[in-house]
Amino acid sequence: MIEFLKTQTPGRVERIEAPEPGCWVNAVAPTPEERIWLEQELGVLPEFVSSALDEEETPRLDYDEDANQIFVIVDYPIAPGEGDIPADATSRMYDTMPLSMVFIPAKSLFVTMGLYDNTPIRDMAEGRVRGVDTRFRTRFLLQLLLRISQLYLVYLRRIDRLSSATEEKLHASVQNEELIQMLNLEKSLVYFSTSLKSDEVTLNKIMQGRIIPLYEDDQDLLEDVLVEIHQAIEMANIYSNTLSGTMDAFASIISNNLNIVMKVLSVITIIMAIPNIIFGFYGMNVSLPFEGAALVDNWAFPLLLAVACCLVAAWIFKRKGMWH
């Protein structure tokens, strides 16, 4: 799908029928025909189109002198069930996907390309971001990056709340479902942290101003983006360390509970083994003490079981350290 948008009135982005100078071209999961149109009609370099539609592409900033085109790719966060992302596209609860942007100064166009429809692009297109003007490409890029960085913070707070709720459930009962959920959250934080650090490197290159010229207002906006990214990186690291420590603590608790169960089962086994040993002696074809006595014949098993229990209990209480 390819759509054309342009700021016709201040702060309002509207869809138009065909590309024109100062507009924004948004390509979402373009078909082969649409890819050809992007390359031949708009003049986007084929290598930029291929990189934009590669799910494993890493964030970077590139410039082609011959075509005079600037290529920016960053990672944006996605939540489970967001947009048109298929259920099997990711095994994690939260993930990141690449979003590419191309400056075409010769035609005064700003192009965005992605594999899926996403929240940052929808927010920009539907007017949920103030002061958007497609004619100012650098400022439009920075506003989009600011929205992405803010979205990271929103999802990180969600992950923290979900982690706390799952931890409360684990305190009541350790279940595999909760443990798997905690593991998925830990994976999500690792991917968030990795993408944020890569985005930070790209932003630092933009801040140098050698490839993308920056004006004074752009500098201030870029600093805001960097502040948000740094905050998101710190939050991701803190939540990741906390969640990792929690997972280790619950692993120790599970191991300790298993040891306690094994100790109880061992004690029961010992208690049940003592009467069997004594009965085995009396089952032999040899004369043994008290054989034939009425008390032994009638109360042998209860007496032996009681004596065994008393002996084992006395030994356990003597070794109190066994229960600690």
Secondary structure, DSSP 8 states (H G I E B T S, - for coil): -EEEEEEEETTEEEEESS--TT-EEEEES--HHHHHHHHHTS---HHHHHHHT-TT---EEEEETTTTEEEEEEEEEE-TT-TT--GGG-SSSSEEEEEEEEEEGGGTEEEEEESS--HHHHHHHTT-STT--TT-HHHHHHHHHHHHHHHHHHHHHHHHHHHHHHHHHHHH---HHHHHHHHHHHHHHHHHHHHHHHHHHHHHHHHT-SSS---HHHHHHHHHHHHHHHHHHHHHHHHHHHHHHHHHHHHHHHHHHHHHHHHHHHHHHHHHHHHHHHHHHHTSSS--TTTT-HHHHHHHHHHHHHHHHHHHHHHHHH-GGGG-
